[in-house]
Amino acid sequence: MHVSAPHQKHVYADRLNGYKAALADYELPFTNELLLANDLSAKAGVETAHHILNMAERPDAIFVSNDACAVACMQTLKKAGIKIPQDIAVVGFNNDPIACVIEPNLTTIDYKGYEMGEVAARILIGHLVNNYDLLLTHSLILRHELVVRDSTRKIN
């Protein structure tokens, strides 16, 4: 299942496309039943968990587009007796400190937000100070990392 914000924002559309591509890589079908769009708040995480608990067939795993929503979802699922990752694995996005507070610790995507801000500031300052042409910078890709923790490690 993929939990995201409305896909009008480019970043969330990209995450949805990545989710769809990963499903396609493993020849798994995409279904709208396994896609939720909300505001990614902690409250939305609780609502997501209730939605999952009411599903006839629950997902094996959930990819949530931010860690705060993922953690709230995990807490609610755990209170309802769902074992993580045995019943449902959970992955977040951001590598926020909260990912290491929840038990089990949350697997997450670490993207370089600080580095992204630094690069953007350098480009803007270059434009302001040196009259750097902003049109020369079409896109820039910064590396990310999957930080695997216990919320996705199957226990035998």
C-alpha positions as CSV (number, residue, x, y, z in Angstrom):
1,M,0.0,0.0,0.0
2,H,1.2,3.5,-0.7
3,V,0.1,6.4,1.5
4,S,0.9,9.9,0.1
5,A,-0.3,13.5,-0.1
6,P,-2.5,14.6,-3.0
7,H,-0.5,14.0,-6.2
8,Q,-0.8,17.5,-7.6
9,K,2.4,18.3,-5.8
10,H,5.3,17.1,-8.0
11,V,7.2,15.4,-5.1
12,Y,4.3,13.2,-4.3
13,A,3.6,12.4,-7.9
14,D,7.2,11.3,-8.2
15,R,6.9,9.0,-5.2
16,L,3.7,7.5,-6.6
17,N,5.5,6.9,-9.9
18,G,8.4,5.2,-8.1
19,Y,5.9,3.0,-6.2
20,K,4.2,2.0,-9.5
21,A,7.6,1.3,-11.1
22,A,8.7,-0.9,-8.2
23,L,5.4,-2.9,-8.5
24,A,6.0,-3.2,-12.2
25,D,9.6,-4.4,-11.7
26,Y,8.2,-7.4,-9.6
27,E,5.1,-7.9,-11.9
28,L,2.7,-6.9,-9.1
29,P,-0.5,-5.1,-10.1
30,F,-1.3,-1.5,-9.1
31,T,-4.7,-1.1,-7.6
32,N,-6.4,2.1,-6.4
33,E,-7.5,0.2,-3.3
34,L,-3.9,0.2,-2.1
35,L,-3.4,4.0,-2.6
36,L,-4.4,6.5,0.0
37,A,-3.9,10.3,-0.2
38,N,-4.1,12.4,2.9
39,D,-2.3,15.3,4.6
40,L,0.4,12.9,6.0
41,S,-0.2,14.2,9.5
42,A,0.0,12.0,12.6
43,K,-3.9,12.1,12.7
44,A,-3.9,10.9,9.1
45,G,-1.6,8.0,10.1
46,V,-4.2,7.0,12.7
47,E,-6.9,7.2,10.1
48,T,-4.8,5.2,7.7
49,A,-4.4,2.4,10.3
50,H,-8.1,2.3,10.9
51,H,-8.7,2.1,7.1
52,I,-6.2,-0.9,6.9
53,L,-7.8,-2.6,9.9
54,N,-11.2,-2.5,8.1
55,M,-9.9,-3.9,4.9
56,A,-11.0,-7.4,3.9
57,E,-7.5,-8.1,2.6
58,R,-4.8,-6.2,4.4
59,P,-1.5,-5.2,2.6
60,D,1.7,-7.0,3.3
61,A,3.6,-3.7,3.5
62,I,2.9,0.0,3.6
63,F,5.1,2.8,2.1
64,V,4.2,6.1,3.7
65,S,5.5,9.4,2.2
66,N,6.7,10.7,5.6
67,D,7.9,9.3,8.9
68,A,5.4,11.1,11.2
69,C,2.4,9.6,9.4
70,A,4.1,6.2,9.2
71,V,4.9,6.1,13.0
72,A,1.3,7.1,13.9
73,C,0.0,4.4,11.6
74,M,2.4,1.8,13.2
75,Q,1.4,2.8,16.7
76,T,-2.3,2.4,15.9
77,L,-1.8,-0.9,14.1
78,K,0.3,-2.3,17.0
79,K,-2.5,-1.3,19.6
80,A,-4.9,-3.3,17.5
81,G,-2.7,-6.4,17.7
82,I,-0.9,-6.1,14.3
83,K,2.7,-7.3,14.5
84,I,5.2,-5.2,12.6
85,P,6.9,-6.5,10.4
86,Q,5.5,-10.0,10.7
87,D,1.9,-9.0,9.7
88,I,2.6,-5.7,7.9
89,A,6.0,-4.2,7.1
90,V,6.2,-0.4,7.2
91,V,8.5,2.0,5.3
92,G,8.6,5.8,5.8
93,F,10.3,8.7,4.1
94,N,12.6,11.5,5.5
95,N,14.7,9.6,8.1
96,D,13.3,11.8,10.9
97,P,14.6,11.2,14.4
98,I,11.2,9.7,15.3
99,A,12.1,6.7,13.1
100,C,14.5,5.5,15.8
101,V,12.1,6.1,18.7
102,I,9.3,3.9,17.6
103,E,9.6,0.1,18.2
104,P,10.4,-1.5,15.9
105,N,12.6,1.2,14.4
106,L,11.2,2.4,11.1
107,T,12.8,1.6,7.8
108,T,12.9,4.9,5.9
109,I,14.3,6.7,2.9
110,D,17.0,9.2,3.8
111,Y,17.0,12.0,1.4
112,K,19.4,14.9,1.7
113,G,17.1,17.8,2.6
114,Y,19.9,19.8,4.1
115,E,22.1,19.3,1.1
116,M,19.1,20.2,-1.2
117,G,18.7,23.5,0.6
118,E,22.4,24.2,0.5
119,V,22.6,23.5,-3.3
120,A,19.5,25.7,-3.9
121,A,21.0,28.5,-1.8
122,R,24.3,28.3,-3.7
123,I,22.5,28.5,-7.1
124,L,20.4,31.5,-5.9
125,I,23.4,33.3,-4.4
126,G,25.3,32.6,-7.7
127,H,22.5,34.2,-9.6
128,L,22.3,37.2,-7.3
129,V,26.0,37.9,-6.9
130,N,27.4,36.7,-10.2
131,N,24.4,37.0,-12.4
132,Y,24.4,33.2,-12.9
133,D,21.8,32.1,-15.5
134,L,19.1,30.1,-13.6
135,L,17.9,28.6,-16.9
136,L,21.1,26.6,-17.1
137,T,20.1,24.6,-14.1
138,H,17.2,22.4,-15.4
139,S,17.3,19.7,-12.8
140,L,19.7,18.3,-10.2
141,I,19.5,14.8,-8.7
142,L,20.8,14.3,-5.1
143,R,21.5,10.8,-3.8
144,H,19.1,9.1,-1.4
145,E,19.5,6.0,0.8
146,L,17.2,3.3,2.0
147,V,17.9,2.9,5.8
148,V,16.7,-0.6,6.6
149,R,15.5,-1.0,10.2
150,D,13.4,-3.5,12.0
151,S,10.0,-2.4,10.7
152,T,10.7,-4.4,7.5
153,R,13.0,-7.2,8.8
154,K,11.1,-10.4,8.8
155,I,11.6,-12.4,12.0
156,N,11.7,-16.2,11.6
